């Protein structure tokens, strides 16, 4: 059978990332946050998408812009 996909509610993602739920809502509006699904009023995230999004924001310096080499 297929792998079980772990889904998280916005509050769980906030706790997991250390970000506030309101900041995650802002990121959803701007399209800068992790991919999400909206089912009715519920906002859910695939845990692997959140982890990938976090990894894509890894930096080694505060002086280097993201994506710059």
Protein Blocks (a to p, Z undefined) as FASTA:
>chain_A
ZZddddddfklmmmmnopafklmmmmmmnopaccdddehjbccddfklmmmmmmmmgcfb
fkbcghiZZ
